[in-house]
Amino acid sequence: MPTATALARAKELDLDLVEVAPQADPPVVRIMDFGKWKYEQDVRAKESRKKQSQVIVKEMKFRPKISDHDFSIKKGHVERFLEEGDKVKVTIMFRGREMAHTELGAKLLDRLARELGEISQVETAPKQDGRNMTMVLSPVKRIVKPAPKEPHQRGPSGERPAPSGGSSGVASEDRSKVGPPGAPGNVPVAGSVAGEAAGNGAGEVEKAGA
């Protein structure tokens, strides 16, 4: 299609004529709303950047003769960094005569890695770097266990409630057959007694007629 015809067609539709493949022979163009297309492209790029995991390495510095209180505070900062998904570079700084006791720094790093073992792992083992000793901790993914199922509800005595089924119906039928309190069991009702008496009388009349 000639370029002039394509431009006229795009103008009729109130759209734009966009070249999508300039290297092709002949070049490929498309009639579209360029502003809407550009907006959709920006939205897709923004969503893709959100999905990308950016790992940040943060640093926490210690001294080999740090007090327990200061160690707890710095450990809390390291724990917060790890829970946020960041790696932490722990640095032990030696000054002057402290270089003769580098084993204190190694013990300090081992203690930190041990106390944070549930949420972190040692990515880079402790190593000496000039007057500093460094170690890198990385966060570990926690496995979330499913919540336990709730037990069946039980009555006050600890027993399960009885179902409202046929057993209660049988009990009601048994109660209907039982006479008034104090009366013997299996007592025929008045109607049945009268019927039996009438039947006996009819039999005696037939015998007399015979």
SEGU-841941 format. One record per atom (N, C-alpha, C): x, y, z. Coordinates in steps of 0.02 Angstrom, whole numbers, padded with zeros to 5 digits, always signed. Example, Ala and Ser with C-alpha at 12.3 -4.5 7.8 and 13.67 -1.06 7.14 Angstrom:
<nodes>
+00660-00284+00390/+00615-00225+00390/+00660-00165+00390/+00642-00112+00354/+00684-00053+00357/+00645+00002+00394/
</nodes>
This chain:
<nodes>
+00043-00059+00000/+00000+00000+00000/+00045+00062+00000/+00031+00110-00041/+00072+00171-00042/+00067+00208+00024/+00118+00246+00039/+00121+00282+00102/+00065+00334+00107/+00052+00367+00052/-00001+00418+00054/-00069+00387+00068/-00081+00328+00040/-00145+00294+00053/-00150+00272+00126/-00095+00248+00153/-00096+00227+00223/-00107+00286+00270/-00076+00343+00254/-00086+00403+00295/-00158+00427+00291/-00187+00424+00233/-00257+00445+00226/-00303+00398+00264/-00288+00334+00261/-00329+00286+00298/-00324+00296+00373/-00264+00310+00400/-00256+00323+00471/-00291+00387+00492/-00289+00437+00448/-00323+00500+00464/-00398+00491+00466/-00425+00449+00423/-00497+00436+00424/-00519+00403+00489/-00477+00358+00515/-00493+00323+00577/-00472+00361+00639/-00442+00420+00630/-00418+00461+00686/-00367+00422+00728/-00322+00388+00691/-00268+00350+00724/-00201+00372+00696/-00149+00337+00718/-00080+00354+00697/-00053+00298+00653/-00008+00316+00608/+00026+00269+00565/+00096+00259+00594/+00109+00200+00623/+00171+00188+00659/+00211+00136+00621/+00275+00150+00612/+00321+00104+00578/+00347+00054+00629/+00331-00010+00620/+00349-00061+00669/+00409-00103+00647/+00423-00106+00584/+00480-00145+00559/+00514-00106+00503/+00557-00058+00522/+00588-00018+00469/+00640-00056+00429/+00667-00112+00457/+00718-00150+00421/+00689-00193+00365/+00623-00205+00367/+00592-00248+00317/+00590-00213+00249/+00582-00252+00197/+00580-00225+00129/+00517-00252+00095/+00466-00212+00087/+00460-00141+00109/+00448-00136+00184/+00458-00077+00213/+00446-00069+00285/+00374-00085+00304/+00366-00110+00366/+00300-00129+00391/+00275-00075+00437/+00214-00052+00426/+00183-00001+00468/+00118-00028+00496/+00093+00006+00548/+00030-00016+00579/-00010+00046+00598/-00075+00042+00586/-00120+00095+00606/-00144+00081+00677/-00127+00126+00724/-00144+00114+00794/-00148+00181+00830/-00170+00177+00893/-00168+00235+00937/-00101+00235+00972/-00055+00276+00949/+00013+00274+00974/+00017+00292+01048/-00023+00340+01070/-00022+00359+01141/-00043+00302+01186/-00096+00266+01167/-00119+00209+01207/-00067+00153+01206/-00037+00140+01149/+00014+00088+01144/+00074+00104+01187/+00095+00167+01187/+00153+00188+01227/+00137+00180+01302/+00076+00197+01322/+00056+00190+01392/+00057+00116+01413/+00032+00072+01371/+00031+00001+01388/+00102-00027+01393/+00147-00003+01350/+00216-00025+01354/+00249-00003+01419/+00236+00058+01441/+00263+00082+01504/+00237+00042+01563/+00172+00025+01562/+00143-00014+01616/+00175-00083+01620/+00185-00115+01562/+00216-00182+01561/+00288-00178+01588/+00325-00126+01568/+00394-00120+01592/+00396-00108+01667/+00349-00070+01693/+00347-00057+01765/+00331-00121+01804/+00285-00161+01778/+00268-00224+01812/+00326-00273+01811/+00363-00275+01756/+00420-00320+01751/+00475-00299+01800/+00484-00234+01810/+00534-00211+01859/+00513-00229+01930/+00448-00228+01943/+00425-00247+02010/+00439-00320+02025/+00432-00363+01974/+00442-00435+01983/+00515-00453+01992/+00560-00411+01968/+00631-00425+01975/+00652-00416+02047/+00688-00466+02073/+00711-00463+02143/+00780-00430+02145/+00783-00373+02179/+00845-00337+02185/+00877-00353+02252/+00935-00383+02251/+00971-00402+02311/+01019-00347+02330/+01011-00321+02390/+01054-00267+02415/+01099-00296+02469/+01163-00279+02466/+01211-00301+02516/+01224-00243+02564/+01206-00253+02626/+01217-00202+02677/+01275-00224+02722/+01306-00176+02754/+01366-00191+02794/+01354-00170+02866/+01380-00212+02912/+01378-00198+02984/+01448-00209+03011/+01475-00159+03046/+01543-00162+03071/+01544-00175+03146/+01591-00218+03167/+01600-00236+03237/+01673-00222+03255/+01684-00214+03320/+01752-00213+03347/+01763-00279+03385/+01824-00305+03386/+01836-00371+03418/+01820-00372+03492/+01824-00315+03527/+01811-00312+03598/+01744-00277+03612/+01694-00290+03571/+01629-00258+03579/+01594-00286+03641/+01556-00245+03674/+01519-00267+03734/+01458-00308+03713/+01431-00347+03761/+01373-00388+03746/+01312-00345+03727/+01305-00287+03759/+01248-00243+03744/+01253-00217+03672/+01311-00192+03653/+01319-00167+03585/+01314-00224+03534/+01337-00283+03553/+01331-00340+03507/+01257-00357+03495/+01216-00355+03547/+01145-00370+03539/+01111-00319+03494/+01129-00255+03502/+01099-00203+03461/+01118-00212+03387/+01181-00224+03374/+01203-00233+03305/+01174-00298+03275/+01169-00349+03316/+01139-00411+03293/+01066-00400+03273/+01030-00358+03311/+00961-00342+03293/+00956-00308+03226/+01004-00263+03211/+01004-00230+03145/+01017-00281+03090/+01065-00326+03101/+01079-00377+03051/+01018-00422+03040/+00984-00439+03094/+00924-00481+03088/+00869-00445+03048/+00862-00381+03060/+00811-00343+03021/+00829-00340+02947/+00893-00331+02932/+00914-00330+02861/+00899-00398+02828/+00913-00452+02863/+00902-00518+02835/+00827-00532+02824/+00785-00511+02871/+00713-00522+02864/+00684-00481+02807/+00717-00425+02790/+00694-00385+02733/+00719-00414+02667/+00758-00468+02669/+00781-00501+02608/+00848-00477+02583/+00886-00439+02623/+00950-00413+02601/+01007-00456+02629/+01061-00457+02592/+01122-00489+02617/+01159-00440+02663/+01198-00467+02708/+01234-00425+02756/+01308-00445+02756/+01350-00396+02746/+01423-00405+02751/+01445-00382+02821/+01467-00429+02861/+01489-00415+02929/+01564-00405+02929/+01586-00349+02955/+01657-00331+02955/+01682-00322+03026/+01737-00357+03043/+01771-00347+03107/+01832-00303+03094/+01834-00246+03128/+01889-00198+03117/+01941-00205+03172/+02003-00217+03153/+02059-00223+03200/+02101-00159+03198/+02121-00137+03256/+02162-00078+03260/+02222-00091+03306/+02281-00069+03283/+02342-00073+03324/+02358-00144+03345/+02365-00154+03411/+02385-00219+03438/+02330-00272+03431/+02271-00252+03412/+02217-00302+03403/+02232-00350+03346/+02277-00331+03301/+02295-00376+03246/+02329-00439+03271/+02356-00438+03332/+02387-00498+03360/+02336-00547+03387/+02272-00528+03390/+02220-00572+03417/+02161-00575+03368/+02176-00596+03307/+02123-00602+03257/+02075-00658+03272/+02095-00704+03318/+02049-00758+03336/+01987-00732+03371/+01992-00672+03403/+01933-00642+03435/+01881-00623+03383/+01904-00598+03326/+01857-00582+03272/+01824-00643+03243/+01863-00697+03235/+01834-00759+03209/+01781-00787+03256/+01794-00784+03321/+01745-00808+03370/+01682-00765+03368/+01691-00700+03359/+01633-00655+03356/+01590-00670+03295/+01621-00682+03239/+01583-00699+03179/+01548-00766+03185/+01582-00814+03215/+01550-00880+03225/+01490-00873+03272/+01496-00832+03323/+01441-00822+03369/+01381-00790+03334/+01394-00740+03292/+01340-00707+03256/+01306-00755+03207/+01346-00795+03171/+01316-00842+03124/+01277-00895+03160/+01299-00916+03219/+01263-00967+03257/+01197-00941+03284/+01196-00880+03310/+01135-00852+03339/+01084-00832+03286/+01106-00820+03225/+01060-00804+03170/+01053-00861+03121/+01068-00922+03144/+01066-00980+03099/+00997-00997+03074/+00943-00977+03110/+00876-00994+03089/+00852-00953+03029/+00879-00893+03021/+00855-00849+02967/+00910-00833+02916/+00970-00860+02926/+01024-00842+02879/+01071-00902+02869/+01112-00895+02819/+01164-00944+02806/+01228-00907+02785/+01284-00939+02799/+01349-00907+02783/+01362-00917+02709/+01359-00862+02672/+01373-00865+02600/+01447-00861+02586/+01482-00818+02623/+01555-00812+02617/+01586-00821+02686/+01627-00872+02693/+01657-00888+02758/+01703-00831+02780/+01715-00826+02846/+01758-00772+02870/+01828-00776+02839/+01852-00718+02818/+01919-00714+02788/+01951-00647+02807/+02017-00649+02811/+02055-00589+02830/+02067-00547+02768/+02052-00482+02774/+02063-00435+02719/+02099-00374+02747/+02165-00379+02749/+02205-00325+02778/+02193-00321+02853/+02171-00264+02877/+02155-00254+02947/+02083-00272+02964/+02047-00297+02917/+01976-00315+02928/+01966-00389+02916/+01915-00417+02949/+01893-00485+02937/+01820-00482+02918/+01802-00512+02862/+01734-00504+02835/+01700-00572+02829/+01634-00569+02830/+01591-00628+02820/+01525-00603+02790/+01497-00641+02745/+01434-00622+02712/+01380-00671+02732/+01324-00644+02757/+01265-00684+02775/+01210-00670+02725/+01176-00722+02704/+01119-00715+02658/+01057-00744+02690/+00999-00715+02677/+00937-00741+02708/+00916-00808+02679/+00881-00846+02719/+00854-00910+02697/+00778-00905+02697/+00747-00943+02653/+00674-00943+02649/+00646-00988+02704/+00597-00961+02739/+00565-00999+02792/+00508-01039+02764/+00499-01101+02789/+00445-01145+02768/+00386-01134+02815/+00331-01110+02787/+00271-01097+02827/+00231-01161+02832/+00222-01186+02893/+00184-01248+02904/+00109-01232+02904/+00068-01277+02876/-00005-01264+02877/-00032-01268+02948/-00085-01230+02959/-00115-01228+03026/-00147-01296+03041/-00143-01321+03103/-00173-01385+03120/-00248-01381+03116/-00279-01437+03097/-00352-01440+03093/-00383-01439+03162/-00441-01405+03166/-00474-01400+03230/-00507-01467+03247/-00502-01490+03310/-00534-01553+03330/-00610-01547+03329/-00644-01605+03326/-00716-01605+03328/-00741-01579+03394/-00796-01542+03392/-00824-01516+03454/-00853-01572+03496/-00842-01568+03560/-00868-01617+03607/-00912-01583+03658/-00953-01621+03690/-00998-01595+03741/-00961-01578+03804/-00999-01553+03855/-00967-01535+03919/-00932-01594+03952/-00959-01655+03943/-00929-01714+03975/-00871-01742+03935/-00855-01712+03876/-00801-01736+03836/-00822-01784+03782/-00888-01803+03779/-00913-01850+03729/-00942-01812+03671/-00941-01844+03613/-00971-01813+03555/-01047-01813+03560/-01080-01761+03536/-01153-01759+03540/-01184-01815+03498/-01237-01846+03525/-01270-01901+03490/-01307-01875+03430/-01305-01910+03373/-01341-01887+03314/-01416-01892+03323/-01452-01844+03293/-01525-01844+03297/-01552-01886+03241/-01545-01953+03246/-01566-01999+03194/-01622-02044+03215/-01618-02108+03191/-01672-02155+03205/-01674-02179+03276/-01617-02173+03314/-01618-02199+03382/-01668-02163+03425/-01675-02095+03416/-01723-02059+03455/-01794-02078+03435/-01805-02094+03371/-01871-02115+03349/-01891-02181+03380/-01844-02228+03385/-01858-02292+03417/-01876-02282+03489/-01840-02238+03522/-01854-02225+03592/-01923-02197+03601/-01945-02152+03554/-02012-02123+03560/-02065-02176+03549/-02052-02223+03501/-02100-02277+03491/-02106-02322+03552/-02048-02336+03583/-02050-02378+03643/-02089-02344+03698/-02082-02278+03705/-02118-02242+03756/-02192-02241+03743/-02212-02243+03677/-02284-02242+03661/-02317-02308+03680/-02278-02363+03681/-02307-02428+03698/-02312-02439+03773/-02276-02399+03809/-02276-02408+03882/-02336-02373+03911/-02371-02405+03956/-02431-02378+03987/-02414-02325+04037/-02465-02305+04075/-02454-02253+04126/-02409-02279+04181/-02380-02233+04220/-02334-02255+04274/-02370-02301+04322/-02337-02355+04338/-02364-02404+04385/-02403-02459+04352/-02420-02455+04287/-02458-02507+04253/-02411-02560+04228/-02431-02623+04226/-02388-02678+04202/-02376-02670+04128/-02321-02698+04104/-02304-02693+04034/-02348-02736+03990/-02353-02719+03927/-02391-02755+03876/-02465-02761+03895/-02495-02708+03922/-02567-02708+03939/-02606-02686+03878/-02653-02726+03853/-02691-02706+03793/-02735-02646+03809/-02747-02607+03758/-02788-02548+03766/-02861-02567+03768/-02906-02519+03787/-02976-02535+03797/-03009-02556+03733/-02990-02526+03677/-03021-02543+03613/-03009-02615+03594/-02947-02638+03605/-02931-02707+03587/-02968-02756+03631/-02978-02740+03695/-03015-02785+03740/-03087-02790+03719/-03117-02733+03701/-03187-02734+03679/-03195-02774+03615/-03146-02769+03569/-03150-02807+03507/-03147-02881+03520/-03102-02901+03565/-03097-02972+03580/-03161-02997+03612/-03194-02958+03656/-03257-02979+03688/-03311-02986+03637/-03313-02939+03589/-03365-02943+03536/-03355-03005+03494/-03291-03021+03480/-03278-03081+03440/-03299-03144+03477/-03286-03147+03542/-03306-03206+03581/-03381-03213+03582/-03419-03157+03587/-03492-03160+03588/-03520-03185+03523/-03491-03163+03467/-03514-03185+03402/-03504-03259+03393/-03450-03285+03420/-03438-03357+03415/-03488-03396+03454/-03509-03373+03513/-03557-03409+03553/-03625-03409+03520/-03646-03353+03485/-03710-03351+03450/-03713-03401+03394/-03656-03407+03356/-03655-03455+03302/-03661-03526+03327/-03628-03540+03384/-03635-03607+03413/-03706-03621+03434/-03742-03572+03462/-03810-03583+03484/-03856-03595+03425/-03847-03558+03370/-03887-03568+03310/-03876-03636+03280/-03814-03659+03284/-03800-03724+03257/-03836-03778+03296/
</nodes>
